[in-house]
Amino acid sequence: MSTINKMRTKGTELSEYTVEGFMQEAKARGHTINASAYKTLEDLYVADRSLRRLKRNMTWMLDFIRHISPNINTRSSRAYKMQQYLKTLYPEERHALITETMRLTKSEYVEKSVKSDASRTEALQQVFTITKEYITDLVDKLKREDSLESNILLIQLATGRRFVDVIHAADIPRKKGTSVVFTRLSKSDSTADRKVPLYFIKYKELVERWTKVREDLPEDIRDSKVSAVVGVRVGNKARRMTGSSHRTHFMRKLYVAHSLQFKPKRWNNTVWINKVLAHKKDSLNSALYYSTVVLGDTVDLAKKEIIKEDSPALARLIETIKQMKKDNVSLTHINIKKHGFGGSTITRYLKTAKAALE
């Protein structure tokens, strides 16, 4: 009897779930829900001998991964990880099919390459300066306010964790010396210990504030719409308190800038940044993204506007303005929006588009 024939006759049929409502539907069926939607899928999936079902399931998985991973780099990583995971569930006779099917399209891989190059270039151009006093003052303000939003920002600043980690994805860490140890984090399916430095507040206060945050949050905070609403509130609070356009991720950048003071001399900056953020140690793009805030003698949080001359949005806006001028339509934001442009796109490109036509 072949290895395939020894497998179960009926496994998971993913078409019974919707891509958009997977987590809620899985919970309703009694499955264990993890911090990561990807990990939840991995845990509940049961393989069987059906070749047709495997093909259907892989198509569903790719749609699901695209849905939960708007970032092309994360999407690529998850598709590959799922490919490798499926190979542990199915016999070798299925591996070639899994390799061929469980992968992104060529256009997606091109997009990944282009975006990686662009983000690296932009990261090198966008550098902001803050002083040590700036961080100290910000910590004091957050401590004094003691609201849901300020506590979330303070926890991010003290531990370097993502917004989603603070509100539900991460476990409240245990203490280890002057550091804290996490076993569960978003964008990671590992349950290994991740030790990171704790700054600005004592461990006891961290736990107290974090517990209070979890108690004050809505019960359905895992719902994407609910978390988005809270995210906007916290992001707006970050903007007001920093006096800049930076939102919740800025706290992680401040955490990194502060931590680099304590980096062992023999350590490379990239390796250190990825360590304290619990990223892969060789992730250059991530390290560059979080290197854009540096300690200095003055505070300069002004963002330089980088206009990509080959931007499709800019090209379309230029053509739209040409036509509007021919039609004698005034170039107001309201009139341009009628052509399908968003407010941020108009604000970013309008001046450049007008200059290109002069």
C-alpha positions in Angstrom: 0.0 0.0 0.0 1.4 3.4 -0.9 2.1 6.1 1.6 -0.8 8.2 0.2 -3.3 5.4 0.7 -2.4 5.2 4.3 -3.5 8.8 4.9 -6.9 9.9 6.2 -9.8 9.7 3.7 -11.3 13.1 4.9 -9.2 16.1 6.0 -9.8 19.8 6.1 -12.0 21.3 3.4 -11.0 25.0 3.5 -13.7 26.0 1.1 -16.1 25.6 4.1 -14.5 28.8 5.4 -14.5 32.3 4.0 -11.2 34.0 3.6 -12.5 37.2 5.3 -14.2 35.5 8.2 -11.8 32.6 8.8 -10.9 33.4 12.4 -14.5 33.9 13.6 -15.7 30.8 11.7 -12.8 28.7 13.1 -13.6 29.8 16.6 -17.3 29.0 16.1 -16.3 25.4 15.1 -14.4 25.0 18.3 -10.8 25.4 17.0 -8.1 26.9 19.1 -7.5 30.5 18.0 -3.9 31.7 18.1 -2.5 35.3 18.0 -1.6 34.8 14.4 -4.3 34.0 11.8 -1.6 32.1 9.8 -0.8 29.9 12.8 -4.4 29.2 13.5 -4.8 27.9 9.9 -1.7 25.8 10.3 -2.9 24.2 13.5 -6.4 23.3 12.4 -5.3 22.0 9.0 -5.6 18.2 8.5 -4.2 16.5 5.4 -5.8 13.6 3.6 -5.3 11.5 0.5 -7.5 13.6 -1.9 -5.4 15.2 -4.6 -8.3 17.5 -5.7 -8.9 18.7 -2.2 -5.1 19.5 -1.8 -5.3 21.6 -5.0 -8.4 23.4 -3.8 -6.9 24.0 -0.3 -3.7 25.4 -1.7 -5.6 27.9 -3.9 -7.6 28.9 -0.8 -4.5 29.2 1.3 -2.9 31.6 -1.2 -6.0 33.8 -1.3 -6.0 33.7 2.5 -2.3 34.6 2.8 -2.9 37.5 0.3 -5.8 38.7 2.4 -3.9 38.7 5.8 -0.6 39.9 4.3 -0.9 43.2 2.4 2.9 43.6 2.8 4.4 41.7 -0.1 7.5 40.6 1.9 5.3 39.1 4.6 3.1 37.5 2.0 6.1 35.9 0.2 7.5 34.6 3.5 4.2 33.0 4.6 3.6 31.4 1.2 7.0 29.8 1.4 6.5 28.7 5.0 3.1 27.1 4.2 4.7 25.3 1.2 7.3 23.8 3.5 4.7 23.0 6.2 2.5 21.2 3.7 5.5 19.0 2.7 5.7 17.8 6.3 2.1 16.7 6.1 2.0 15.0 2.7 4.2 12.2 1.3 7.0 12.9 -1.1 4.8 12.0 -4.1 2.9 15.3 -3.5 6.0 17.6 -2.9 6.5 18.6 -6.6 2.9 19.7 -6.8 3.1 21.6 -3.6 6.2 23.4 -4.7 4.6 24.3 -8.1 1.3 25.4 -6.6 2.0 26.9 -3.2 3.8 30.0 -4.5 3.1 33.6 -5.5 2.8 34.8 -9.1 5.7 36.1 -11.1 4.2 39.6 -10.9 4.1 39.4 -7.1 7.8 38.4 -6.9 8.6 41.3 -9.2 6.6 43.6 -6.9 8.5 42.2 -3.9 11.9 43.0 -5.5 10.8 46.5 -6.6 9.4 47.4 -3.2 12.4 46.0 -1.3 14.7 48.2 -3.4 12.4 51.3 -3.0 12.0 50.9 0.8 15.7 50.5 1.2 16.4 53.6 -0.8 13.8 55.6 1.1 15.0 54.4 4.5 18.5 55.7 3.7 17.1 59.1 2.8 14.7 59.5 5.7 16.6 60.2 8.9 15.1 62.0 11.8 16.9 63.4 14.9 15.8 63.3 18.5 17.5 64.1 21.7 17.7 62.0 24.8 15.7 64.7 26.6 13.0 64.4 24.0 12.5 60.7 24.8 12.6 61.4 28.6 9.9 64.1 28.3 7.8 61.8 26.2 8.0 59.0 28.7 7.0 61.4 31.5 4.0 62.7 29.6 2.8 59.2 28.8 3.2 58.1 32.5 1.3 61.2 33.8 -1.6 60.8 31.4 -2.2 57.1 32.2 -5.0 56.6 29.6 -5.6 53.6 27.4 -3.9 55.3 24.5 -0.9 56.6 26.4 -0.4 53.3 28.2 -0.3 51.4 24.8 2.3 53.9 23.5 4.3 53.7 26.7 4.4 49.9 26.5 5.6 50.1 22.9 8.3 52.6 23.8 9.4 50.5 26.8 9.5 47.1 25.0 9.6 47.9 21.3 6.6 45.7 20.5 4.0 46.3 17.8 0.6 47.9 18.4 -1.1 44.5 17.7 1.3 42.8 20.2 0.3 45.2 22.9 -3.5 44.9 22.4 -3.7 41.1 22.1 -1.1 39.2 20.1 1.8 39.0 22.6 1.9 37.4 25.9 2.6 39.7 28.8 6.3 38.9 29.2 8.2 37.5 32.2 11.2 39.2 33.7 14.7 38.1 33.1 17.3 40.4 34.6 16.9 43.9 33.0 15.1 42.3 30.0 11.7 40.7 29.4 11.0 37.5 27.6 8.2 36.9 25.2 7.0 33.5 23.9 4.2 34.8 21.6 4.5 37.6 19.1 2.6 38.7 16.0 4.2 38.1 12.6 5.9 35.1 14.2 4.7 31.5 14.6 7.6 30.5 16.9 7.0 29.9 20.6 10.7 30.1 21.4 11.8 32.7 24.0 12.5 36.1 22.6 14.5 38.2 25.2 14.5 42.0 24.6 15.6 44.9 26.7 13.1 46.8 28.9 13.6 50.5 29.1 12.1 53.6 31.0 9.8 51.7 33.4 10.2 48.9 36.0 8.9 45.5 35.2 6.2 45.7 37.9 4.8 48.9 36.4 4.9 47.4 32.9 2.8 44.5 34.0 0.3 46.7 35.9 -0.1 49.0 32.9 -0.3 46.2 30.4 -2.9 44.4 32.4 -4.9 47.6 32.7 -4.7 48.0 28.9 -6.1 44.5 28.3 -8.9 45.1 30.8 -9.8 48.4 29.2 -9.9 47.2 25.6 -13.1 46.0 23.9 -13.7 42.2 24.2 -13.8 41.8 20.4 -10.4 43.6 20.0 -9.2 40.8 17.7 -11.8 41.8 15.2 -9.9 43.8 12.5 -12.5 46.6 12.4 -12.4 47.1 16.2 -8.6 47.0 16.4 -8.4 49.5 13.5 -10.7 51.9 15.4 -8.4 51.6 18.5 -5.4 51.9 16.3 -6.6 55.2 14.8 -7.2 56.6 18.4 -3.7 55.5 19.5 -2.1 56.8 16.3 -3.7 60.2 16.7 -2.5 60.3 20.3 1.0 59.6 19.1 0.8 62.5 16.6 -0.4 64.9 19.3 2.2 63.9 21.9 5.1 63.9 19.5 4.1 67.0 17.6 4.7 65.2 14.3 3.0 63.0 11.7 4.5 59.8 13.2 2.1 57.2 14.6 2.5 54.0 16.7 5.5 52.6 14.8 7.4 55.7 15.8 7.6 54.3 19.4 9.4 51.3 18.1 11.9 53.5 16.3 12.5 55.5 19.4 13.1 52.3 21.3 15.7 51.2 18.7 17.4 54.6 18.8 17.6 54.5 22.6 18.8 50.8 22.6 21.7 51.5 20.2 23.5 53.3 23.0 23.9 50.0 24.8 24.8 47.8 21.8 28.0 45.8 22.4 30.8 47.3 20.3 31.4 44.1 18.4 27.8 43.9 17.3 26.7 45.1 13.8 23.8 47.6 14.0 21.6 45.5 11.7 22.0 42.4 13.9 21.4 44.4 17.1 18.2 46.1 15.8 16.8 42.8 14.6 17.6 41.2 17.9 15.8 43.8 20.1 12.8 43.8 17.7 12.8 40.0 17.6 13.2 40.0 13.8 15.3 37.7 11.7 18.9 38.6 12.3 19.7 39.1 8.6 16.7 41.2 7.8 18.3 44.3 6.3 15.2 46.1 5.1 13.6 45.8 8.6 16.7 47.1 10.3 17.0 50.1 7.8 13.3 51.0 8.4 13.9 51.2 12.1 17.2 53.1 11.8 15.6 56.3 10.6 15.6 57.9 14.1 18.9 58.8 15.6 20.1 60.4 18.8 21.5 63.9 18.4 21.8 67.4 19.9 18.5 68.8 18.3 15.1 67.5 17.5 14.2 67.3 13.8 11.1 65.3 12.9 10.3 67.0 9.6 9.7 64.4 6.9 11.3 65.0 3.5 8.8 64.3 0.8 10.3 61.9 -1.7 8.6 62.0 -5.0 9.1 59.0 -7.2 9.1 60.4 -10.8 8.1 57.1 -12.2 5.1 56.7 -9.9 2.0 55.4 -11.8 -0.2 57.7 -9.5 1.8 60.7 -10.5 1.7 59.8 -14.2 -2.1 59.4 -14.1 -2.5 62.6 -12.2 -0.5 64.5 -14.8 -2.8 63.1 -17.6 -5.9 63.9 -15.6 -4.8 67.5 -15.1 -4.1 67.8 -18.8 -7.6 66.8 -19.6 -9.1 69.0 -16.9 -7.3 72.0 -18.3 -8.6 71.2 -21.8 -12.1 71.0 -20.3 -11.6 74.3 -18.4 -12.3 72.5 -15.1 -10.7 74.1 -12.0 -8.0 72.1 -10.4 -9.5 71.8 -6.9 -9.1 68.8 -4.7 -12.9 68.1 -5.0 -12.8 68.1 -8.8 -9.7 65.9 -8.9 -11.2 63.4 -6.4 -14.0 62.9 -8.9 -11.4 61.1 -11.1 -10.8 58.5 -8.4 -7.8 60.1 -6.6 -7.5 59.9 -2.8 -6.8 63.0 -0.7 -3.3 61.8 0.3 -2.3 61.2 -3.4 -3.5 64.6 -4.4 -1.6 66.3 -1.5 1.6 64.4 -2.3 1.7 64.8 -6.1 -0.4 67.8 -7.1 2.5 70.4 -6.9 4.8 68.1 -8.8 2.2 67.3 -11.4 1.4 71.0 -12.0 5.2 71.8 -12.3 5.6 69.0 -14.9 3.0 70.7 -17.1 4.3 74.3 -16.9 
